[in-house]
Amino acid sequence: MAIYFDAPDPNYPLPPLNEIPDDDADKPKETYKLTTTLNGFPAIIFGTATFSRIYNEADHISGVTPLRAARLALRYGLNAFDTAPYYGDSEIILGNALRALRPEFPRDSYTLITKVGRYPTEFDYTPEAIESSIARSLRRLHTNYLDVVYLHDVEFVADEKLPRRGGNHVTALGEEREQYGLNEDQEGEIYTDKDHKVLSAVKKLFELRDDRGVIKRVGISGFPLPTLLRLAILIQKRLGKPVDLVMSFCHLTLQNSTLEQFKSEFGSRAGVKQVVNASPIAMGLLRPSPLQAHPAPLEIREVAKRAVQLSDEWDVSGTGLPDLALQYAFTRAREIGVPVAVGLSTLEEVHASVKAWHEVDAEGLTTKEQWVTRVKNVQDLFRDVQMLDYSWASP
């Protein structure tokens, strides 16, 4: 199906700002304001796939809650927003909210992150599509520049070069380097025409960054860490310059923390300046009601259910496991220096996220024996069925 980048966008009108509630719930708690930054990013990045029908109903995304959530985040210092054309109307809703908030938060007070290449109906990595996609994103987000643009979900277009799609891929850094295309003598090796498509797309993004200034930083995003590492190395070798960022998801969680092993490799071998972690609750796996179509194998989903039951022992409200998962992800991210993109829908979720970061960063939560025991007990559930650090096939 063809993508019509110049087609009219859906309309999501907002009431005047003075008619939108600005109550106590819209005010930040001063103690929890974010002060930690990593290469210009706040410790938490606001993931806005939630501003779409993927995660929320039409009434939610067409109302004022997205604006109120974004405003509260900005008031907390959570001033980076991650969106994408693939996320339905997320760019439109985010752009409308930020435009309405400009009297309080001008454009230079926040970081805008979007993506190109993946769309609701197909992938298109051609330079022409990328040019059109960037123009549309600029229009939807009401800006003349984008702080970060990722080439979205590269594993679906490139050669994955994986000896197995599911499993613990840390062996790609050791005894199985050759099978993953990660030997030093394989650096810069192109396996199929698929890799050329990725190189061509990144070259276009570099042009938009270096020659035209409409992009400030260029990255690649996706799921399998070995594929992301191989492509980051390939880009540096073949194009003569590195991507600025790499983002992976579900790889710094209670179930899988293998990003810790890969993180340094992106810098030392591919010149990547910043690695970003997304989806600390593993695409909702670590919630009481995960997505029915979650891509994890049945064994992992069954263990996650048992972890939810275990968490009821310390919190019957149903937030025990998600809270622990977020705290754990923040703990490990703080240790290795990576921002965490968290999908947020409501004021309550914004408050909860910055509270979790404060508990980790300022209150010494991770030194408390009870917390350490809870983490161990949950991880032991996955370890007992050989599913700790298991990466499923790309969703």
Secondary structure, DSSP 8 states (H G I E B T S, - for coil): ----TTS---------GGGS---GGGS--GGG----EETTEESEEEE-TTSSTTTS-HHHHTSSHHHHHHHHHHHHT--EEE--TTSTTHHHHHHHHHHHTTTTS-GGGSEEEEEESB-SS-B---HHHHHHHHHHHHHHTT-S-EEEEEE--GGGTS----S-SSB-GGGGGTTTTTTTT-SGGGTT---SHHHHHHHHHHHHHHHHHHTS-SEEEEEEEES-HHHHHHHHHHHHHHHSS--SEEEEESSSSSS--THHHHHHHHHHHH--SEEEEE-TTTTTTTSSS--TT--S-HHHHHHHHHHHHHHTTT-TTS-HHHHHHHHHHHHHHHHHT--EEEE--SHHHHHHHHHHHHHHHTS-GGG-HHHHHHHHHHHHHHHHTT-TT-B----
